[in-house]
Amino acid sequence: MEVETHLFPARDDIPNSSLPLLVLCEAVGAEDATASAMTERFLDHGWQGCWTYTVFDYWHYHADGHEVLGCVGGEAEIGFGGPGGITARMRPGDVVVIPAGVGHRRLSEPPDFAVVGAYPPGQSGTILRAGDRDSADAQKQIAALALPPRDPVTGAQPGCLAAWHG
């Protein structure tokens, strides 16, 4: 499985992270790109708090948890890192692992786009909009988070998370 990595500088309104965003195109096959199969996969690999929905269309981030998103329906362009960051097209089977602090938002409006989201044990995805919180304060909270021990897609230790554990 090929893993693309992307780093984003801290901004005044979005802290971003010293850990890279991980983009895994075609991480799972079509037969596993369903909400139930993706949820089961993430749970089996120790990620929790699963939900199925879309990605919000405004810049936001999480200071209390890293997040994995697995596309299970439609296609959409997702922005990462805040304005001037990158745009990634997510299709069924694609997975992104988003370090806490990295801003993200849906940039296109497809009605059938859906992802399954999940978090490492003991972490959650409280939503902070860009500018909601002092970036330096958020960075302190983010720095205290434990790194997930297992790859959410394969269950390997560290698997796709090697770039975070290096």
Secondary structure, 3 states (H helix, E strand, C coil): CCCEEEEECCCCCCCCEEEEEEEECCCCCHHHCCHHHHHHHHHHCCCEEEEEECCCCCCEECCCCCEEEEEEECCEEEEECCCCCEEEEECCCCEEEECCCCCEEECCCCCCCEEEEEECCCCCCCCEECCCCCHHHHHHHHHCCCCCCCCCCCCCCCHHHHHHHC
